[in-house]
Amino acid sequence: MLLLGVFMIACKETNSPFKHFKEKPVETIYPSKIVNLEDFRILKPFYFVQIDDSMFVVQDLKTEKIFNLINLSSKKVISGVNKGQGPNDVLAPSNLLYRNNKILVWDAMPKKMSELLMLSDTALMLKEYYVVDTEVLMLYRINQLDSNFIAAAHSEEFWLAEMNKEGKIISTIDYPIRDETKNLPKAMLPPLYSTAVRMANSPDNKRVVAASGSQGLISFLNRTDSGISEYKQIMYQAPKIAINPRGGASYTRDNIDGFAAIDCDDDHVYALYSGRTFNSHQMLSHHCEHLLVYDWDGSPVRRYILDIPIFGTISYNKEKNCIYGLAENPEGVLIEYQL
């Protein structure tokens, strides 16, 4: 985080989510359930996906048995998969998804999607689902739709792309145009925009929302016969960026973090917003106490203030109208908030 900036890119404060939601209802909410993940031998929870009301898969930030299928009703846990270069290991797991009754793990470096399966009553394993054969250097994060997916890629030419499993690019979304970044060399854009993208898709896979974890940026997308197209883009506070002596661009310590996680249903988008900086909160800058609710037109609906900040990912349960997230309280916990 210590940047040797040779110059700072000038930025100006634009709008903020709090101004955008100023006329909308604001409510402070408290956890309706707190699950101590240490009881399941999970010490550093990182990401999770919800299978049903009782079952979750939680990714632990360690090198062995990093995936844990937990059952809140039976208190049982099934763990497995190590970091490494073996055939059943992962190198850089950057996505954990639940699609069509499959638990999917995206490994960014080999560009491989695997399915997480039960090897036994006590162990999990990975089975290769597909490998994307593409010339794009890296697909940092993907959002599986049906047979296609949306990727945040290491590309100088585009920000997001709809692709199929064979690596064919169906359509692309250009990098957002901001005064603070529009004159940067294209090679500087992927680390600023693509590495921290958060995405979610509507249940019918016809709409997608993408947001930046590093700045105030959220994009609403439609899927058409010719691919994805952006119909609404909201830009909040400007990014604060420094150029280091090697010619790379990085966010500064006083850059305001953006959207840490996002989920949606047919009617609304639920966005977890930070508004913090590294200077103000250090390693807790990505912990968020603001849950912003939009409709699919991108209009603000409601803002929640969370009593215990959450991070990583969120999962919205429409039947119960609640949000699940990870938090430190003081150790790793799974939290339910009733909305």
N, C-alpha and C positions, 0 to 999 in steps of 0.2 A: 503493500500500500504506500510505501514511501516513494514518491515519484520525483525523478530528477527532471523536472519540467524546464525546458529552455524558453518556452513562452506559454502563456495561457490564452486560450481561445475566449474571446469576450462573450459573455452571455447576459441576457436580460431576463428578468422574471416575467413570465407571462401569466397565465392563469394557474390556479391550483385546484385540486379536487374539492377542497373544503369550500372554496368560493363557488364552485360549480354546483355543489349540493347545499348551498346556503339556505335556500328556500324549501328544502325537503326535510321530512321528519328525521330526527336524530335520536337514537336510543342507546343507552349503555346496557349491555347484557352480560350475564354471569354464566359460568359453565353449568350445564345441566347434568354433566357426567365428566368425571376425570378418571382415566385409567392409568395406573402406574405401570409403565412398560418394563421397569426393572423386574416386575413379577414374572415377566416372560423372557427374562435374560437379555433384554434389548437395552443397551447402555447409551447409545448415541443415535437415536432415530433421525432419519434423514428425509426419506420420502415414504409415502404409503398409498395404497389403493384400498377402497372399500369393496368387499364382495357382497355382503348383506349386512343386516343389522348387528350381527354378532362377529362376523369374520372379516379380518383385515390382513393385508400383507404389508409388513413394515420393513423398509430397507434400513439396515444398521450401518453406520459409518465405521467399518472395520474391514479386515481382509479375509476373515473366515466366517462362514455361515452368515452371510450378509443379508439374506432374505428370510423372513420369519412370517409364517402363516399362523395367526393367532385367533383363538376362538374365545370371545369374552364370556360366553355362557359356560363352557366346560373348563375354561382356564388352561386349555391345552395349547402348546406351541410346537410347530414343525419347522425346522430350520435347515438351511443348506446353501450351497454355492459359494465358492471362494473367488477372490481376485487372483488372476494369474493368466498364463498363456496356454493352459491345458484345454482340451476339447470341450470340457464342460464348465470352464471358468469364464469370468468376464474381465475385461480390461478397464473400460470406462463406462459403466452403466449410468446413463443420463436420463432415462425415462422408465417409469413403471406405470403400466397401463392395464386396464381391465376392459376388454372388448369381446363381445360375442361369447361370453363365458370362458374366455381365455385370459390368463394372467401373462402379460407380455413384458419383456425386458429388452430395452434398446441399448445396444453396446455401440457407442459412437465411433470408436477407433476402427474396428473391423467392419463397421456399417452392417451389423447383424442384428436381426430381431429373433429372439428366442422365446419359447413358451416355458413358463415355470410350472413344473409338474411335481406330483407327489411320488417319490421313489418308494417310500414306505410310510408307515404311520409315524415315523420319526425323522424322515429326511426328505428334502426337496432337491430337485435336479433341473437342469436346463436342457431343452431339446430345440435344436435349430428350427426356426420357422421359415425364415428366408434371409438371404444376403442381398443387399442392394449393390448392383454392379453399375457404378456411376463414376464419371471422371471428377465430380465434385470432391474436393479434398476431404471435407468433413461434413457430416450431417449431425450437428450438435444435438438437436432435439427434434423429435418427430411426434406428430399427433395422428394416430391411426384412425382412418375413417371407415371405409369398406375395403375394397381391394386396393385403394389408393391411400396415400397419407400426405400430410402437409409437413414440410421440413423447414427448419431454420438452419441454413447451410453456410459453410465457409465459402462464400462466393463474392466476387467483386461486382457482379452484374445484377444480383437480385437479393432481396431480403428473405422472402419466403417462396417456396415452390410447392405446387402439387405434383406428386410423382407417383409412379406405380412401382410394384415390387421389382420390376426389371430395370429400374433406374431411369426410365424415360420421364422427362420433364413435360408435364401437361400444360402448365401455366405458371406464371411467376408474379410476385408483388414486388415493386421497386422499393428501395430504401426510402424511408420518410425523408422529406426535405425540411431541414431546419436550418436557420441562419448559422447556428453554431457548428454545423457539420457539413454543409453543402459544398464547401470549398476544399474539404479534405481529400487527399488521394484515395482512390477506391480501395486500395489495399488496407486502409485503416478502418474501414467500415465494419467488416465482420466481427472483430472483437468487441466493438461498441454496441452493435445492434443484435447480433445473432446468438451470442453465447448465453444470454440471459432471457430468452423468449419463453413466455408461458402461454399455453394454448388450451382451448377446450372447444368441443363441438356440440351442437344441439343434438338431441336424441335421434332426429331423422337424418343427421349428417349433411344437412343442406346449408347450415350456417356455422361459421367458425369465428371465434374471437381470439386475438393474439395481443399480448401485452409485454412490455419490457420490464424486467426486474431492476434495471439500472437507471431508468428515467421515467418521467410521466408521459407514457405513450400507450394508447390502446387502439386497436384496429378491429373493425367489424367487417367480416367477409361473407360473401355469398358463393355458393358453388353453382356454376352454370354448366351447360352442355360443353362449353369450351374451357372449363376450369374455374379456378377461384378468381374472384374480383372483389376489390375493396369498395364498399359503399359508404363507410363512415370512418373517420380517423379523428381521434381526440388527442391533442398535445397539451400537456400541462407544463410544469416548470421546465425551464431549459436545462440541458445537461451542462455540467462543468467538467471540462476536459483539459488535459495537459499532454503535450507532445514531448516524449523523452528523447535523449540524444541519439538513440538508435533509429529514430523515425517512427516509433509506434505511438498510438494514441491510447490513453487510459483515463478512466474517471478519477477525479481528485478526491481527497479525503472529505471535502465539504460538498460533494455532489449529493443531491437528494435522491435516495433510492425510490424506486417506483413500485411496480406490482410484483409481489412475491409469489402469488398463486392465483389461479382463476378456475371457475367451474360455471356450469350453466344448466338450464333446463329449457323447455320450449318457450318460456315467457321472459326469463330474466337471466342476466349475467351477474355472477357473484365474484367480485375482485378484491383480493386481499392487498391492501396498500400500506406501504411503510411510511414515507414522508420523513425518514430519519437519515442521518449522515453518519459516516464512520467517525468523524470528529465528535459527534454528540453521543453515540452509542457503541462505538468500537465494533466488536464482533457480534453485537446484538442489533446492528443496523437493519438486518433483514427480518427481524421479528416485528410483527405488524399488529397494531391494535385497531386498525380501521378496516371495516368490511363495507365496500361500496356496492350498491345494487343498481344496475342499469336495466333498461328494457333493450330489446334488440334493435331499436332505432338509435341507441347510444345515448338516450336521455336518462338523467339521474332519477332514481325512484326513492331511495332511502339510504341512510348511512347508519351503521352500527359501530359503537365503540366497544371493543372487547376488553373485559376486565383483565384477562390474562392474554398477552400477545401470543400469536401463533405464527408458524413459519413453515417453509418447505412446500407443502401441497395442501389443498383443501378438497373436501368432497361434500357435495350438496345432496341431501336425501329429501326428495320431493314429498314422499309419503309422510314423513315426520316433520317436514319443513325445518330441518336443522342442518348445521354445518359441522363437519369434523375437521380437526387440524391437530398438528403437533405443537408441543410447547415444552418449556423447561419450567418446572414448578416444585422444587428447584431442579430435579432430575427430569429425564425425558418422560413425557406423558402424552396420551391421546385424549383430546378434549372434544366434548360435544357441546355446541351452543344451540339452544332452541331459539328460532327466529320468530 
